[in-house]
Structure formats: C-alpha cells, structure tokens
Amino acid sequence: MQKALAGVALGTALALSFAVTPAQASSQASAAFCGPIHWQDANTYGTRCVGGDSNTRYRAKVLCSINVYAYGPVVVGSGWSYAYCTRLGSGVHIKPGAKGQIEFF
C-alpha cells in the first residue's frame, strides 16, 4: 500500500512539474502569433510585437559589449520595448546579421 501511495505521489509531483499555468499558455499562444519588428543602433535595441493582444507580454533583451544583458521594460500588447546598453556604460554587442531578442512572459 505504501509503495502504491508513493508511486501516486511521485506521478502527481512529476505531472505538476510539467504543468503550464493559464497565463503561461496564453503568453505562449500570443507569442506564436506575434510578428516582431526589430530596431537597433550602436547603443540601443528595440522590439515591437505586431499582432499582440492584451495577453501578450514581452520585453527587449540585448547583449551589450561588456557581456551583460540589457533589458527593456515589459510591454503589454504591441508597444515598443527598448533595451539601452548606455545605461550600463556600454554599446550593443551583436554579431553582424544577428538581432537582439524578444523575451515573452
């Protein structure tokens, strides 16, 4: 009996560890329909989600030349989020042809 209960407890724990909350599922679904627009210069990276709705939450993320990430504010919907490396006393460090990232929540 104890082995059976231990097996049920383990199965429940494993199932819960892979569960997705409704908010996460909504964000993931919104991200799937988001057409991101990117903009950058030597110091700043910006991104905007075209087609985002009130459940789409995201922010800009970019690697700066001092090997530290800069993050923009979290935006809901389809506004712009800008990550400023200048706040860290640095510039944007992206390989040619690459872009910063859009990070969903």
Secondary structure, DSSP 8 states (H G I E B T S, - for coil): -HHHHHHHHHHHHHHHHT---HHHHHHHHHHHT-EEEEEE-SSEEEEEEET--TT-EEEEEEEBTTS-EEE---EESS-EEEEEGGGGT--B---TT---EEEE-
